[in-house]
């Protein structure tokens, strides 16, 4: 009985790990990586959902604002058997398009004022953080394993 409850809750079940580079080029516009699945018990992964999210912060102290933008999402319907005490890897590519503010677009178009706009953005505390989130759907479990990893966009 306890074994069935553990399996249903995903305890001792499949764990997923995102493996991506620390830095990704904004000109490539694609995130390439691997997902590593491991489990203490043999189980099957039915599908994987991969998301690329930008957290955009601006302002300082009390006037600080934060928005999140979904830059890309990919659903992969695969049947992956994960044997007990072994790792299985799945490679993925996630193409994305950046969301640009009017200030960013003006900075790219105007070479002369680009430095001034960059200084204004630092003064206003503008910052973006990028992360990949993965959730795997495991057959027979109620709670799905997930992982997230942040990276720098250069």
C-alpha positions in Angstrom: 0.0 0.0 0.0 2.8 2.4 0.9 4.5 1.6 -2.3 1.5 2.6 -4.4 1.1 5.9 -2.6 4.7 6.7 -3.1 4.4 5.9 -6.8 1.2 8.0 -7.2 2.8 11.0 -5.5 6.1 10.6 -7.5 8.2 9.9 -4.4 11.2 7.8 -5.4 10.0 8.3 -9.0 11.3 10.1 -12.0 13.4 13.2 -11.5 14.2 15.5 -14.4 17.3 17.8 -14.7 17.8 20.6 -17.3 21.3 20.7 -18.8 21.9 23.9 -20.8 24.9 26.3 -21.2 25.4 29.1 -18.7 25.4 31.6 -21.6 23.4 31.6 -24.8 23.8 34.0 -27.7 20.9 36.3 -28.4 21.8 36.1 -32.1 21.3 32.3 -32.4 17.8 32.6 -31.0 17.7 29.0 -30.0 18.3 27.2 -26.7 19.9 23.8 -27.1 20.1 21.4 -24.2 19.4 18.0 -22.8 17.0 16.6 -20.2 18.3 14.0 -17.9 15.8 11.6 -16.4 16.5 9.3 -13.5 14.4 7.2 -11.2 14.7 4.7 -8.3 11.9 2.7 -9.9 11.2 1.9 -13.5 8.6 4.3 -14.9 7.5 5.9 -18.2 7.6 9.6 -19.2 4.6 10.3 -21.5 5.3 13.9 -22.4 7.6 16.9 -21.6 6.7 20.6 -21.6 9.6 23.1 -22.0 9.2 26.8 -21.5 11.5 29.8 -21.9 10.6 32.7 -19.6 12.0 36.2 -19.3 11.6 38.0 -15.9 11.8 41.7 -16.7 12.4 44.0 -13.7 12.5 47.8 -13.7 12.4 50.6 -11.1 13.9 50.8 -7.6 12.6 50.2 -4.1 8.9 50.8 -3.7 8.3 51.5 -7.4 9.9 48.3 -8.5 7.8 46.4 -11.2 8.3 42.8 -12.4 6.7 41.2 -15.5 7.2 37.7 -16.9 7.0 36.9 -20.6 6.7 33.5 -22.2 9.2 33.6 -25.0 8.9 30.0 -26.2 7.1 26.8 -25.3 7.4 23.3 -26.7 5.3 20.2 -25.9 7.1 16.9 -26.7 4.9 13.8 -26.8 7.3 11.0 -26.3 7.3 7.7 -24.5 10.5 7.3 -22.6 11.1 4.3 -20.4 13.3 5.2 -17.5 14.9 2.1 -15.9 15.6 1.9 -12.2 18.9 3.5 -11.1 19.8 4.6 -14.6 19.8 7.9 -16.5 18.1 8.5 -19.8 18.8 11.7 -21.8 16.7 13.6 -24.3 18.1 16.4 -26.4 16.0 19.4 -27.3 16.0 22.7 -29.3 13.8 25.6 -28.3 13.7 28.5 -30.8 12.6 31.8 -29.4 12.0 35.5 -30.2 12.9 38.3 -27.9 10.4 40.8 -26.6 11.8 44.3 -27.1 10.6 47.4 -25.4 10.3 50.7 -27.3 13.5 51.8 -25.5 15.4 48.7 -26.8 14.2 49.2 -30.3 15.3 52.9 -30.3 18.7 51.9 -28.8 19.3 49.4 -31.7 18.3 51.9 -34.4 20.2 55.0 -33.1 23.9 54.4 -32.7 24.6 57.9 -31.3 22.1 57.8 -28.5 22.6 54.1 -27.7 25.1 54.8 -24.9 22.7 57.4 -23.4 19.8 54.9 -23.4 22.0 52.2 -21.9 22.9 54.6 -19.0 19.2 55.5 -18.6 18.3 51.8 -18.3 20.9 51.3 -15.6 19.7 54.3 -13.8 16.1 53.0 -13.8 17.3 49.5 -12.7 16.2 47.7 -15.8 17.2 44.0 -15.8 16.1 40.8 -17.4 16.6 37.2 -16.2 16.0 34.2 -18.4 15.2 30.7 -17.4 14.1 27.3 -18.9 11.4 25.4 -17.0 10.6 21.8 -17.7 7.7 19.6 -16.5 7.5 15.9 -17.3 4.2 13.9 -17.3 4.9 10.5 -15.8 2.4 7.7 -16.3 0.6 6.8 -13.1 1.7 9.8 -11.0 -0.3 12.7 -9.7 2.6 15.1 -9.1 4.8 15.7 -12.1 8.6 16.2 -11.8 9.9 19.6 -12.8 13.2 21.6 -13.0 14.3 25.1 -13.9 17.6 26.6 -14.8 18.6 30.2 -15.3 21.1 31.4 -17.9 22.6 34.6 -19.3 21.7 35.9 -22.7 24.7 37.5 -24.4 
